[in-house]
Amino acid sequence: MRRAIAFAITMIQLLLAARFLSKVRSTAGGRPIERRDQQREVGLISVIVPVLNEIDRVDECLESLRGQGSDVVEILVVDGGSDDGTQLLVEQHSQLDPRIQLLSADPIAEGWNGKSWGLQVALGAVSGASDWVVTVDADVTVSADGIASAVSFAETRGIPFLSIATSQQASTPGLSLIHPSLLSTLVYRFGIPGQAARTLDEVQANGQFAVYQRQALQRNGGFSIARDSICEDVTLARHLFLSGYQVGFFEGGDLAVTRMYANGLECLRNWPRSLSLQDRFAPRAGVIGLLNIAFLQVLPVLSLIWMPASFRAIREFSLVNRLLLGARLGIMLGTRRAYADVHWVYWLSPLCDPVSLIAYAMNLSKRSHTWRGRRLVIRKN
């Protein structure tokens, strides 16, 4: 009986591993976005920063945006109803840089989630002279010329919709344990950032730092397609891909750094909500991702530290899981470059993989989600 179970598990692992390897091969060789050649001009750029109670984070973000070149013609900070002093801080920055404008997206329109509504409001205020729209979250710090470099890359590659995997800050031990484990779940499901998607199930996106060709975005209804999605960036990217546009997801290198969460517990509570990347365009993506995480990421680690010896004694089962464990270590080596700052316990992060699996599964089964105390609108079909 044990041999039959082990054989069945091994076959599932091999089938999922073959699919995973095809994704890795398609993105192999992808390099981080490099800084633009200073001789190369880019189109005019409008930056949108959606905020809601960001007093502890938006200061560094806006300071970095003030340092961008003249290609950035306006920085629209759209507020969803902050009550912590965020608006006053934004106004202080606007006195130092007239490109910074504070917009209000309060109250939220019925049927919309707050971030999507804020982005849509700001898009309606974008200058008609701008060629590109760049969205930047309040927890992102952009390096000098980072915005123009990202736009230059999109123009050169002919990608009208580009999102960027920013470098992450994970300086606390708890964050350095759980964040890399959760990040690895994305690698097991989608491969490595570094390509324009060829199929729908390859589409990834990161709204923390995203580049959009303005006219094409507005022609497709802006952010309205994602008004009732818990991961608006991915839903919009999938919609645009299905509409025939090139959609790319690339590593940002040193273009931007994100301070996403303050500690490991905050990360574990909040990030799994959007990690499933499940929406009406890919309704089975969450379940398929769950299988990948369970059989390719978690089971090999458990086979080493917890699996009964009778299973490890089965040659085929043991060999496949040793190979998958080696792949897990390889992924950990690869994702290290995703961190601008990380604690040494990062190298123990695979031990958190079972926790990441449980958090992912629990959020996948939830029918109601909240963000910043607000209940999210979720489309039923």
Contacts in CASP RR format, 6 or more apart in sequence:
PFRMAT RR
TARGET T0000
AUTHOR 0000-0000-0000
METHOD contacts of the structure
MODEL  1
MRRAIAFAITMIQLLLAARFLSKVRSTAGGRPIERRDQQREVGLISVIVP
VLNEIDRVDECLESLRGQGSDVVEILVVDGGSDDGTQLLVEQHSQLDPRI
QLLSADPIAEGWNGKSWGLQVALGAVSGASDWVVTVDADVTVSADGIASA
VSFAETRGIPFLSIATSQQASTPGLSLIHPSLLSTLVYRFGIPGQAARTL
DEVQANGQFAVYQRQALQRNGGFSIARDSICEDVTLARHLFLSGYQVGFF
EGGDLAVTRMYANGLECLRNWPRSLSLQDRFAPRAGVIGLLNIAFLQVLP
VLSLIWMPASFRAIREFSLVNRLLLGARLGIMLGTRRAYADVHWVYWLSP
LCDPVSLIAYAMNLSKRSHTWRGRRLVIRKN
2 310 0 8 1.000
2 311 0 8 1.000
2 314 0 8 1.000
3 314 0 8 1.000
6 311 0 8 1.000
6 314 0 8 1.000
6 316 0 8 1.000
6 317 0 8 1.000
7 316 0 8 1.000
7 317 0 8 1.000
9 295 0 8 1.000
9 299 0 8 1.000
9 317 0 8 1.000
10 316 0 8 1.000
10 317 0 8 1.000
10 320 0 8 1.000
12 291 0 8 1.000
12 295 0 8 1.000
13 295 0 8 1.000
13 296 0 8 1.000
13 299 0 8 1.000
13 320 0 8 1.000
13 321 0 8 1.000
13 324 0 8 1.000
14 320 0 8 1.000
16 291 0 8 1.000
16 292 0 8 1.000
16 295 0 8 1.000
16 296 0 8 1.000
17 296 0 8 1.000
17 320 0 8 1.000
17 324 0 8 1.000
17 327 0 8 1.000
20 188 0 8 1.000
20 191 0 8 1.000
20 292 0 8 1.000
20 296 0 8 1.000
23 190 0 8 1.000
23 191 0 8 1.000
23 202 0 8 1.000
24 191 0 8 1.000
24 192 0 8 1.000
26 191 0 8 1.000
26 195 0 8 1.000
26 198 0 8 1.000
26 202 0 8 1.000
27 191 0 8 1.000
27 192 0 8 1.000
27 193 0 8 1.000
27 194 0 8 1.000
27 195 0 8 1.000
28 192 0 8 1.000
29 194 0 8 1.000
30 192 0 8 1.000
30 193 0 8 1.000
30 194 0 8 1.000
30 195 0 8 1.000
30 250 0 8 1.000
30 251 0 8 1.000
31 194 0 8 1.000
31 251 0 8 1.000
32 250 0 8 1.000
32 251 0 8 1.000
32 252 0 8 1.000
32 253 0 8 1.000
32 254 0 8 1.000
32 255 0 8 1.000
33 149 0 8 1.000
33 150 0 8 1.000
33 153 0 8 1.000
33 164 0 8 1.000
33 250 0 8 1.000
33 251 0 8 1.000
33 252 0 8 1.000
33 253 0 8 1.000
33 255 0 8 1.000
34 149 0 8 1.000
34 153 0 8 1.000
35 145 0 8 1.000
35 146 0 8 1.000
35 149 0 8 1.000
35 255 0 8 1.000
36 42 0 8 1.000
36 145 0 8 1.000
36 148 0 8 1.000
36 149 0 8 1.000
36 152 0 8 1.000
36 153 0 8 1.000
37 152 0 8 1.000
40 152 0 8 1.000
41 71 0 8 1.000
42 71 0 8 1.000
42 131 0 8 1.000
42 132 0 8 1.000
42 148 0 8 1.000
42 151 0 8 1.000
42 152 0 8 1.000
42 155 0 8 1.000
43 71 0 8 1.000
43 130 0 8 1.000
43 131 0 8 1.000
43 132 0 8 1.000
43 151 0 8 1.000
43 155 0 8 1.000
44 71 0 8 1.000
44 73 0 8 1.000
44 127 0 8 1.000
44 129 0 8 1.000
44 130 0 8 1.000
44 131 0 8 1.000
44 132 0 8 1.000
45 71 0 8 1.000
45 72 0 8 1.000
45 73 0 8 1.000
45 130 0 8 1.000
45 131 0 8 1.000
45 132 0 8 1.000
45 133 0 8 1.000
45 134 0 8 1.000
45 147 0 8 1.000
45 148 0 8 1.000
45 151 0 8 1.000
46 72 0 8 1.000
46 73 0 8 1.000
46 74 0 8 1.000
46 75 0 8 1.000
46 76 0 8 1.000
46 126 0 8 1.000
46 127 0 8 1.000
46 130 0 8 1.000
46 132 0 8 1.000
46 133 0 8 1.000
46 134 0 8 1.000
46 214 0 8 1.000
47 65 0 8 1.000
47 68 0 8 1.000
47 72 0 8 1.000
47 74 0 8 1.000
47 75 0 8 1.000
47 76 0 8 1.000
47 133 0 8 1.000
47 134 0 8 1.000
47 135 0 8 1.000
47 136 0 8 1.000
47 147 0 8 1.000
48 76 0 8 1.000
48 78 0 8 1.000
48 119 0 8 1.000
48 122 0 8 1.000
48 123 0 8 1.000
48 126 0 8 1.000
48 133 0 8 1.000
48 134 0 8 1.000
48 135 0 8 1.000
48 136 0 8 1.000
49 58 0 8 1.000
49 61 0 8 1.000
49 62 0 8 1.000
49 65 0 8 1.000
49 75 0 8 1.000
49 76 0 8 1.000
49 77 0 8 1.000
49 78 0 8 1.000
49 135 0 8 1.000
49 136 0 8 1.000
49 137 0 8 1.000
49 138 0 8 1.000
50 78 0 8 1.000
50 80 0 8 1.000
50 105 0 8 1.000
50 115 0 8 1.000
50 118 0 8 1.000
50 119 0 8 1.000
50 122 0 8 1.000
50 135 0 8 1.000
50 137 0 8 1.000
50 138 0 8 1.000
51 58 0 8 1.000
51 77 0 8 1.000
51 78 0 8 1.000
51 79 0 8 1.000
51 80 0 8 1.000
51 82 0 8 1.000
51 86 0 8 1.000
51 90 0 8 1.000
51 138 0 8 1.000
52 79 0 8 1.000
52 80 0 8 1.000
52 81 0 8 1.000
52 82 0 8 1.000
52 86 0 8 1.000
52 114 0 8 1.000
52 115 0 8 1.000
52 372 0 8 1.000
53 81 0 8 1.000
53 82 0 8 1.000
53 83 0 8 1.000
53 84 0 8 1.000
53 86 0 8 1.000
53 372 0 8 1.000
54 61 0 8 1.000
54 82 0 8 1.000
54 84 0 8 1.000
54 86 0 8 1.000
54 138 0 8 1.000
54 139 0 8 1.000
55 82 0 8 1.000
55 84 0 8 1.000
55 85 0 8 1.000
55 86 0 8 1.000
55 89 0 8 1.000
57 138 0 8 1.000
57 139 0 8 1.000
57 259 0 8 1.000
58 77 0 8 1.000
58 86 0 8 1.000
58 89 0 8 1.000
58 90 0 8 1.000
58 138 0 8 1.000
59 89 0 8 1.000
59 93 0 8 1.000
60 141 0 8 1.000
60 259 0 8 1.000
61 136 0 8 1.000
61 137 0 8 1.000
61 138 0 8 1.000
61 139 0 8 1.000
61 140 0 8 1.000
61 141 0 8 1.000
61 142 0 8 1.000
62 75 0 8 1.000
62 77 0 8 1.000
62 89 0 8 1.000
62 90 0 8 1.000
62 93 0 8 1.000
62 100 0 8 1.000
63 93 0 8 1.000
64 141 0 8 1.000
64 142 0 8 1.000
64 143 0 8 1.000
65 72 0 8 1.000
65 75 0 8 1.000
65 100 0 8 1.000
65 136 0 8 1.000
65 142 0 8 1.000
65 147 0 8 1.000
66 75 0 8 1.000
66 93 0 8 1.000
66 96 0 8 1.000
66 97 0 8 1.000
66 99 0 8 1.000
66 100 0 8 1.000
67 144 0 8 1.000
68 142 0 8 1.000
68 144 0 8 1.000
68 145 0 8 1.000
68 146 0 8 1.000
68 147 0 8 1.000
68 148 0 8 1.000
69 145 0 8 1.000
69 147 0 8 1.000
69 148 0 8 1.000
71 147 0 8 1.000
71 148 0 8 1.000
71 151 0 8 1.000
72 99 0 8 1.000
72 147 0 8 1.000
72 148 0 8 1.000
73 99 0 8 1.000
73 127 0 8 1.000
73 129 0 8 1.000
73 130 0 8 1.000
74 99 0 8 1.000
74 101 0 8 1.000
74 126 0 8 1.000
74 127 0 8 1.000
74 130 0 8 1.000
75 97 0 8 1.000
75 99 0 8 1.000
75 100 0 8 1.000
75 101 0 8 1.000
76 101 0 8 1.000
76 103 0 8 1.000
76 122 0 8 1.000
76 125 0 8 1.000
76 126 0 8 1.000
77 90 0 8 1.000
77 100 0 8 1.000
77 101 0 8 1.000
77 102 0 8 1.000
77 103 0 8 1.000
78 103 0 8 1.000
78 104 0 8 1.000
78 105 0 8 1.000
78 118 0 8 1.000
78 119 0 8 1.000
78 121 0 8 1.000
78 122 0 8 1.000
79 86 0 8 1.000
79 87 0 8 1.000
79 90 0 8 1.000
79 102 0 8 1.000
79 103 0 8 1.000
79 104 0 8 1.000
79 105 0 8 1.000
79 106 0 8 1.000
80 104 0 8 1.000
80 105 0 8 1.000
80 106 0 8 1.000
80 108 0 8 1.000
80 114 0 8 1.000
80 117 0 8 1.000
80 118 0 8 1.000
81 104 0 8 1.000
81 105 0 8 1.000
81 106 0 8 1.000
87 102 0 8 1.000
90 100 0 8 1.000
90 102 0 8 1.000
91 102 0 8 1.000
93 100 0 8 1.000
94 100 0 8 1.000
94 101 0 8 1.000
94 102 0 8 1.000
101 125 0 8 1.000
103 121 0 8 1.000
103 122 0 8 1.000
103 125 0 8 1.000
104 121 0 8 1.000
105 114 0 8 1.000
105 117 0 8 1.000
105 118 0 8 1.000
105 121 0 8 1.000
105 122 0 8 1.000
108 114 0 8 1.000
108 117 0 8 1.000
109 117 0 8 1.000
111 227 0 8 1.000
111 228 0 8 1.000
111 377 0 8 1.000
112 120 0 8 1.000
112 227 0 8 1.000
112 228 0 8 1.000
112 377 0 8 1.000
113 227 0 8 1.000
113 228 0 8 1.000
113 229 0 8 1.000
113 230 0 8 1.000
113 232 0 8 1.000
113 371 0 8 1.000
113 376 0 8 1.000
113 377 0 8 1.000
114 374 0 8 1.000
115 232 0 8 1.000
116 223 0 8 1.000
116 224 0 8 1.000
116 226 0 8 1.000
116 227 0 8 1.000
116 228 0 8 1.000
116 229 0 8 1.000
116 232 0 8 1.000
117 227 0 8 1.000
118 223 0 8 1.000
119 135 0 8 1.000
119 223 0 8 1.000
119 232 0 8 1.000
120 222 0 8 1.000
120 223 0 8 1.000
120 224 0 8 1.000
120 227 0 8 1.000
123 133 0 8 1.000
123 217 0 8 1.000
123 218 0 8 1.000
123 222 0 8 1.000
123 223 0 8 1.000
126 133 0 8 1.000
126 214 0 8 1.000
128 214 0 8 1.000
130 214 0 8 1.000
131 213 0 8 1.000
131 214 0 8 1.000
131 215 0 8 1.000
132 151 0 8 1.000
132 154 0 8 1.000
132 211 0 8 1.000
132 212 0 8 1.000
132 213 0 8 1.000
132 214 0 8 1.000
133 211 0 8 1.000
133 212 0 8 1.000
133 213 0 8 1.000
133 214 0 8 1.000
133 217 0 8 1.000
134 147 0 8 1.000
134 150 0 8 1.000
134 151 0 8 1.000
134 209 0 8 1.000
134 210 0 8 1.000
134 211 0 8 1.000
134 212 0 8 1.000
135 207 0 8 1.000
135 209 0 8 1.000
135 210 0 8 1.000
135 212 0 8 1.000
136 142 0 8 1.000
136 147 0 8 1.000
136 208 0 8 1.000
136 209 0 8 1.000
136 256 0 8 1.000
137 207 0 8 1.000
137 208 0 8 1.000
137 209 0 8 1.000
137 258 0 8 1.000
139 208 0 8 1.000
139 258 0 8 1.000
139 259 0 8 1.000
139 260 0 8 1.000
140 166 0 8 1.000
140 208 0 8 1.000
140 209 0 8 1.000
140 256 0 8 1.000
140 257 0 8 1.000
140 258 0 8 1.000
141 256 0 8 1.000
141 257 0 8 1.000
141 258 0 8 1.000
141 259 0 8 1.000
142 209 0 8 1.000
142 255 0 8 1.000
142 256 0 8 1.000
143 254 0 8 1.000
143 255 0 8 1.000
143 256 0 8 1.000
143 257 0 8 1.000
146 255 0 8 1.000
146 256 0 8 1.000
149 255 0 8 1.000
150 162 0 8 1.000
150 164 0 8 1.000
150 209 0 8 1.000
150 211 0 8 1.000
150 252 0 8 1.000
150 255 0 8 1.000
151 211 0 8 1.000
153 159 0 8 1.000
153 162 0 8 1.000
153 250 0 8 1.000
154 160 0 8 1.000
154 162 0 8 1.000
154 211 0 8 1.000
154 213 0 8 1.000
157 196 0 8 1.000
157 246 0 8 1.000
158 246 0 8 1.000
159 196 0 8 1.000
159 246 0 8 1.000
159 247 0 8 1.000
159 248 0 8 1.000
160 212 0 8 1.000
160 213 0 8 1.000
160 216 0 8 1.000
160 240 0 8 1.000
160 245 0 8 1.000
160 246 0 8 1.000
161 210 0 8 1.000
161 211 0 8 1.000
161 212 0 8 1.000
161 213 0 8 1.000
161 216 0 8 1.000
161 217 0 8 1.000
161 237 0 8 1.000
161 240 0 8 1.000
161 245 0 8 1.000
161 246 0 8 1.000
161 247 0 8 1.000
161 248 0 8 1.000
162 210 0 8 1.000
162 211 0 8 1.000
162 247 0 8 1.000
162 248 0 8 1.000
162 249 0 8 1.000
162 250 0 8 1.000
163 204 0 8 1.000
163 205 0 8 1.000
163 206 0 8 1.000
163 207 0 8 1.000
163 209 0 8 1.000
163 210 0 8 1.000
163 211 0 8 1.000
163 233 0 8 1.000
163 237 0 8 1.000
163 248 0 8 1.000
163 249 0 8 1.000
164 206 0 8 1.000
164 208 0 8 1.000
164 209 0 8 1.000
164 210 0 8 1.000
164 211 0 8 1.000
164 249 0 8 1.000
164 250 0 8 1.000
164 251 0 8 1.000
164 252 0 8 1.000
164 255 0 8 1.000
164 256 0 8 1.000
165 193 0 8 1.000
165 206 0 8 1.000
165 249 0 8 1.000
165 250 0 8 1.000
165 251 0 8 1.000
165 252 0 8 1.000
165 338 0 8 1.000
166 206 0 8 1.000
166 208 0 8 1.000
166 209 0 8 1.000
166 252 0 8 1.000
166 255 0 8 1.000
166 256 0 8 1.000
166 257 0 8 1.000
166 258 0 8 1.000
167 252 0 8 1.000
167 253 0 8 1.000
167 254 0 8 1.000
167 256 0 8 1.000
167 257 0 8 1.000
167 258 0 8 1.000
167 338 0 8 1.000
167 339 0 8 1.000
167 340 0 8 1.000
168 179 0 8 1.000
168 183 0 8 1.000
168 257 0 8 1.000
168 258 0 8 1.000
168 260 0 8 1.000
168 338 0 8 1.000
168 339 0 8 1.000
168 340 0 8 1.000
168 342 0 8 1.000
169 257 0 8 1.000
169 258 0 8 1.000
169 259 0 8 1.000
169 260 0 8 1.000
169 339 0 8 1.000
169 340 0 8 1.000
169 341 0 8 1.000
170 176 0 8 1.000
170 179 0 8 1.000
170 180 0 8 1.000
170 339 0 8 1.000
170 341 0 8 1.000
170 342 0 8 1.000
170 343 0 8 1.000
170 346 0 8 1.000
171 341 0 8 1.000
171 342 0 8 1.000
171 343 0 8 1.000
172 262 0 8 1.000
172 263 0 8 1.000
172 264 0 8 1.000
172 343 0 8 1.000
173 343 0 8 1.000
173 345 0 8 1.000
174 263 0 8 1.000
174 264 0 8 1.000
174 265 0 8 1.000
174 343 0 8 1.000
174 345 0 8 1.000
175 261 0 8 1.000
175 262 0 8 1.000
175 263 0 8 1.000
175 264 0 8 1.000
175 267 0 8 1.000
175 343 0 8 1.000
176 342 0 8 1.000
176 343 0 8 1.000
176 344 0 8 1.000
176 345 0 8 1.000
176 346 0 8 1.000
176 349 0 8 1.000
177 264 0 8 1.000
177 345 0 8 1.000
177 346 0 8 1.000
177 348 0 8 1.000
177 349 0 8 1.000
177 351 0 8 1.000
177 352 0 8 1.000
178 264 0 8 1.000
178 267 0 8 1.000
178 268 0 8 1.000
178 349 0 8 1.000
178 352 0 8 1.000
178 355 0 8 1.000
178 356 0 8 1.000
179 260 0 8 1.000
179 261 0 8 1.000
179 264 0 8 1.000
179 267 0 8 1.000
179 271 0 8 1.000
179 349 0 8 1.000
180 332 0 8 1.000
180 335 0 8 1.000
180 339 0 8 1.000
180 342 0 8 1.000
180 346 0 8 1.000
180 349 0 8 1.000
181 349 0 8 1.000
181 350 0 8 1.000
181 352 0 8 1.000
181 353 0 8 1.000
181 355 0 8 1.000
181 356 0 8 1.000
182 267 0 8 1.000
182 268 0 8 1.000
182 271 0 8 1.000
182 272 0 8 1.000
182 275 0 8 1.000
182 356 0 8 1.000
182 359 0 8 1.000
182 360 0 8 1.000
183 335 0 8 1.000
183 338 0 8 1.000
184 297 0 8 1.000
184 328 0 8 1.000
184 331 0 8 1.000
184 332 0 8 1.000
184 335 0 8 1.000
184 349 0 8 1.000
184 350 0 8 1.000
184 353 0 8 1.000
184 356 0 8 1.000
185 275 0 8 1.000
185 289 0 8 1.000
185 292 0 8 1.000
185 293 0 8 1.000
185 297 0 8 1.000
185 356 0 8 1.000
185 360 0 8 1.000
186 204 0 8 1.000
186 275 0 8 1.000
187 331 0 8 1.000
187 335 0 8 1.000
188 289 0 8 1.000
188 292 0 8 1.000
188 293 0 8 1.000
188 296 0 8 1.000
188 297 0 8 1.000
188 331 0 8 1.000
189 277 0 8 1.000
189 285 0 8 1.000
189 288 0 8 1.000
189 289 0 8 1.000
189 292 0 8 1.000
189 293 0 8 1.000
190 201 0 8 1.000
190 202 0 8 1.000
190 204 0 8 1.000
193 204 0 8 1.000
193 249 0 8 1.000
193 250 0 8 1.000
193 251 0 8 1.000
194 248 0 8 1.000
194 249 0 8 1.000
194 250 0 8 1.000
194 251 0 8 1.000
195 202 0 8 1.000
195 248 0 8 1.000
195 249 0 8 1.000
195 250 0 8 1.000
196 246 0 8 1.000
196 247 0 8 1.000
196 248 0 8 1.000
197 203 0 8 1.000
197 204 0 8 1.000
197 237 0 8 1.000
197 241 0 8 1.000
197 247 0 8 1.000
197 248 0 8 1.000
197 249 0 8 1.000
200 238 0 8 1.000
200 241 0 8 1.000
200 242 0 8 1.000
200 281 0 8 1.000
200 282 0 8 1.000
201 282 0 8 1.000
201 285 0 8 1.000
201 288 0 8 1.000
203 234 0 8 1.000
203 237 0 8 1.000
203 238 0 8 1.000
203 241 0 8 1.000
203 247 0 8 1.000
203 249 0 8 1.000
203 282 0 8 1.000
204 234 0 8 1.000
204 237 0 8 1.000
204 248 0 8 1.000
204 249 0 8 1.000
204 277 0 8 1.000
205 233 0 8 1.000
205 234 0 8 1.000
205 236 0 8 1.000
205 237 0 8 1.000
205 247 0 8 1.000
205 249 0 8 1.000
206 233 0 8 1.000
206 249 0 8 1.000
207 232 0 8 1.000
207 233 0 8 1.000
208 256 0 8 1.000
208 258 0 8 1.000
208 260 0 8 1.000
209 252 0 8 1.000
209 255 0 8 1.000
209 256 0 8 1.000
209 258 0 8 1.000
210 233 0 8 1.000
216 240 0 8 1.000
216 245 0 8 1.000
220 239 0 8 1.000
220 240 0 8 1.000
220 243 0 8 1.000
222 236 0 8 1.000
223 232 0 8 1.000
223 236 0 8 1.000
225 235 0 8 1.000
225 236 0 8 1.000
225 239 0 8 1.000
226 232 0 8 1.000
226 233 0 8 1.000
226 235 0 8 1.000
226 236 0 8 1.000
226 239 0 8 1.000
227 377 0 8 1.000
228 377 0 8 1.000
228 378 0 8 1.000
228 379 0 8 1.000
229 235 0 8 1.000
229 279 0 8 1.000
229 378 0 8 1.000
229 379 0 8 1.000
230 273 0 8 1.000
230 274 0 8 1.000
230 279 0 8 1.000
230 369 0 8 1.000
230 376 0 8 1.000
230 378 0 8 1.000
231 274 0 8 1.000
231 276 0 8 1.000
231 277 0 8 1.000
231 279 0 8 1.000
234 277 0 8 1.000
234 279 0 8 1.000
235 279 0 8 1.000
235 280 0 8 1.000
235 281 0 8 1.000
237 247 0 8 1.000
237 248 0 8 1.000
237 249 0 8 1.000
238 247 0 8 1.000
238 279 0 8 1.000
238 281 0 8 1.000
238 282 0 8 1.000
239 281 0 8 1.000
240 247 0 8 1.000
241 247 0 8 1.000
242 281 0 8 1.000
251 337 0 8 1.000
251 338 0 8 1.000
253 337 0 8 1.000
254 340 0 8 1.000
257 340 0 8 1.000
260 267 0 8 1.000
260 271 0 8 1.000
261 267 0 8 1.000
261 270 0 8 1.000
261 271 0 8 1.000
268 355 0 8 1.000
268 359 0 8 1.000
270 371 0 8 1.000
272 356 0 8 1.000
272 359 0 8 1.000
272 360 0 8 1.000
272 362 0 8 1.000
272 363 0 8 1.000
273 363 0 8 1.000
273 366 0 8 1.000
273 369 0 8 1.000
273 371 0 8 1.000
275 360 0 8 1.000
275 363 0 8 1.000
276 285 0 8 1.000
276 286 0 8 1.000
276 289 0 8 1.000
276 360 0 8 1.000
276 363 0 8 1.000
276 364 0 8 1.000
277 285 0 8 1.000
277 286 0 8 1.000
278 285 0 8 1.000
278 286 0 8 1.000
278 364 0 8 1.000
279 285 0 8 1.000
279 379 0 8 1.000
280 379 0 8 1.000
280 381 0 8 1.000
286 364 0 8 1.000
287 364 0 8 1.000
290 357 0 8 1.000
290 360 0 8 1.000
290 361 0 8 1.000
290 364 0 8 1.000
293 353 0 8 1.000
293 356 0 8 1.000
293 357 0 8 1.000
293 360 0 8 1.000
294 357 0 8 1.000
296 324 0 8 1.000
296 327 0 8 1.000
297 328 0 8 1.000
297 353 0 8 1.000
297 356 0 8 1.000
297 357 0 8 1.000
298 353 0 8 1.000
298 354 0 8 1.000
298 356 0 8 1.000
298 357 0 8 1.000
299 321 0 8 1.000
299 324 0 8 1.000
300 321 0 8 1.000
300 322 0 8 1.000
300 324 0 8 1.000
300 325 0 8 1.000
300 326 0 8 1.000
300 327 0 8 1.000
300 328 0 8 1.000
301 325 0 8 1.000
301 328 0 8 1.000
301 350 0 8 1.000
301 351 0 8 1.000
301 353 0 8 1.000
301 354 0 8 1.000
302 354 0 8 1.000
303 311 0 8 1.000
303 312 0 8 1.000
303 317 0 8 1.000
303 318 0 8 1.000
303 321 0 8 1.000
303 325 0 8 1.000
304 321 0 8 1.000
304 325 0 8 1.000
305 351 0 8 1.000
307 321 0 8 1.000
311 317 0 8 1.000
311 318 0 8 1.000
312 318 0 8 1.000
328 350 0 8 1.000
328 353 0 8 1.000
329 350 0 8 1.000
332 346 0 8 1.000
332 347 0 8 1.000
332 349 0 8 1.000
332 350 0 8 1.000
336 342 0 8 1.000
336 346 0 8 1.000
339 346 0 8 1.000
363 369 0 8 1.000
367 378 0 8 1.000
368 375 0 8 1.000
368 376 0 8 1.000
368 378 0 8 1.000
369 375 0 8 1.000
369 376 0 8 1.000
369 378 0 8 1.000
370 376 0 8 1.000
END
